[in-house]
Amino acid sequence: MTTSKLRGFTLVELMFVVAILGVLSVVAVASYRGYMKKAYSQEAIAFLLDIKMKQETYFMTYSQYVDTGATPEDMFPALNTIPDFWLQGGLQWDCANPPNPAITGFCALGIVPKQEMTHYQFVTMGWAPGDLVPAADARGPWIQNPARRWWFARARSWTDLTKTLTLEIRVNSEVNEVIELTY
């Protein structure tokens, strides 16, 4: 006569499994957040390169560049009171009656709101007859040679909880590359 003994898991074995799953989930979440941050950064770079192309097209037509803000700090969309959301201005912009100057500038460039605008703020400023280059910020001048016709665009990102500036991306008329500045 054979007897079989049913055996289950001990509490210690179950605790080890839960601890291993906890460590794996922490690693997975951290990795996912890193990938998402890089993806958002690439979306911002693509948006700035779109601005670059459209600024040059606008200049060929009107002999001046477009401003979407009064100063380099006049970013759009404005940071909302909820840290991880940006005030967007709706899914459809009324370019005939824009609610603010930033939307007027983006409409002049032919830029429509996109989902990637929820992770970064943007501004572009450019030369028009009589314009001077804005004063330099802590990272240096916006334009090296103000005697030439110029434009620049920038994007910046904030952390979700502390509203700390984490990444700024710049492009301008003088260089053919995107500059990423980490804070």
C-alpha positions in Angstrom: 0.0 0.0 0.0 1.4 3.3 -1.0 0.6 6.5 0.6 1.1 9.9 -1.1 1.6 12.9 0.9 0.2 16.2 -0.4 2.7 18.9 0.0 2.0 22.7 -0.3 4.2 25.8 -0.2 5.4 27.1 3.1 4.9 30.7 4.1 8.6 31.4 3.8 8.6 30.1 0.2 5.7 32.3 -0.7 7.4 35.3 0.9 10.5 34.7 -1.2 8.4 34.5 -4.4 6.6 37.8 -3.5 9.9 39.5 -2.8 11.4 38.4 -6.1 8.2 39.6 -7.9 8.5 42.9 -6.1 12.1 43.5 -7.1 11.3 42.5 -10.8 8.4 44.9 -10.9 10.5 47.8 -9.5 13.2 47.2 -12.1 10.5 47.0 -14.9 8.8 50.2 -13.8 12.1 52.1 -13.7 13.1 50.8 -17.1 9.7 51.7 -18.5 10.0 55.3 -17.2 13.4 55.6 -18.7 12.1 54.5 -22.1 9.2 56.8 -21.9 11.4 59.8 -21.0 13.6 59.0 -24.0 10.6 58.7 -26.3 9.2 62.0 -25.1 12.6 63.6 -25.7 12.6 62.2 -29.3 9.1 63.6 -29.9 10.3 67.0 -28.7 13.3 66.9 -31.0 11.1 65.9 -34.0 8.7 68.8 -33.1 11.7 71.3 -33.0 13.0 70.0 -36.3 9.5 70.6 -37.7 9.6 74.1 -36.4 13.0 74.5 -38.0 11.7 73.5 -41.4 8.6 75.7 -41.1 10.5 78.7 -40.0 12.7 78.6 -43.1 9.6 78.1 -45.3 7.9 81.1 -43.6 11.0 83.2 -44.1 11.1 82.4 -47.9 7.6 83.6 -48.2 7.5 86.7 -45.8 11.2 87.6 -45.4 11.0 87.3 -41.6 10.7 84.6 -39.0 7.8 83.9 -36.5 7.6 84.5 -32.8 5.4 82.3 -30.6 6.3 84.2 -27.4 7.4 87.7 -26.4 10.5 86.4 -24.6 12.4 83.1 -24.6 10.7 82.2 -21.3 7.2 82.7 -22.7 6.7 79.0 -23.3 3.5 77.2 -24.5 1.5 75.5 -23.3 1.6 77.0 -19.8 2.3 74.6 -16.9 -1.0 73.7 -15.3 -1.5 73.4 -11.5 -1.6 69.6 -11.8 2.0 68.7 -12.1 1.8 66.0 -14.8 -0.6 67.8 -17.2 -0.1 70.7 -19.5 -2.7 73.2 -20.4 -3.3 72.4 -24.1 -5.7 74.9 -25.6 -7.9 72.1 -27.0 -7.6 69.6 -29.7 -8.6 72.1 -32.4 -7.1 75.6 -32.6 -9.1 78.4 -34.0 -6.5 80.0 -36.2 -9.0 82.7 -37.4 -9.5 83.9 -33.8 -6.6 82.5 -31.7 -7.0 82.8 -27.9 -3.3 83.8 -27.4 -0.2 85.0 -29.2 1.5 81.6 -29.0 -1.3 79.9 -31.0 -1.1 82.8 -33.5 2.6 82.0 -34.1 2.1 78.3 -34.3 -0.8 78.8 -36.8 1.4 81.1 -38.9 3.9 78.3 -39.1 1.2 75.8 -40.0 1.6 73.7 -36.8 -1.4 72.0 -35.3 -1.6 70.7 -31.8 -0.2 67.2 -31.3 -0.1 64.8 -28.5 3.7 65.3 -27.9 3.0 68.9 -26.8 1.7 67.4 -23.5 5.2 66.5 -22.3 7.2 69.7 -23.2 6.7 73.4 -23.4 7.8 75.1 -26.6 8.8 78.6 -27.8 10.3 79.9 -31.1 11.5 83.4 -31.7 12.9 84.8 -34.9 14.1 87.9 -36.6 11.8 90.5 -38.1 12.9 93.9 -39.3 14.0 95.9 -36.3 14.2 92.9 -33.9 17.2 92.4 -31.6 18.4 89.0 -30.3 17.0 88.4 -26.8 19.5 88.7 -24.0 21.5 85.5 -23.2 20.3 83.2 -20.5 22.5 81.3 -17.9 23.6 78.8 -20.5 24.8 81.4 -23.0 23.6 83.5 -25.9 20.7 82.3 -28.0 22.4 83.4 -31.2 26.2 83.8 -31.7 26.0 86.2 -34.7 23.2 88.7 -34.2 24.2 90.6 -37.4 22.6 87.7 -39.5 18.9 87.0 -39.7 18.2 84.5 -36.9 15.7 82.3 -35.2 15.8 79.7 -32.4 13.4 77.3 -30.8 13.5 75.6 -27.5 11.6 72.9 -25.6 11.7 72.1 -21.9 10.5 69.4 -19.7 9.6 69.3 -16.0 9.4 66.4 -13.5 5.9 65.4 -12.6 5.9 65.9 -8.9 8.4 68.6 -8.0 8.1 70.7 -11.1 11.9 70.8 -11.5 13.3 71.5 -14.9 14.9 68.3 -16.1 15.7 68.7 -19.8 15.9 71.5 -22.3 16.3 71.0 -26.1 17.4 73.9 -28.4 17.8 74.4 -32.1 18.6 77.6 -34.0 19.4 79.0 -37.4 23.2 78.9 -36.9 23.8 75.2 -36.3 22.4 72.1 -38.0 22.1 70.1 -34.8 19.8 69.8 -31.8 21.4 70.7 -28.4 20.1 68.8 -25.3 20.8 70.5 -22.0 20.2 68.3 -18.9 19.7 70.0 -15.5 
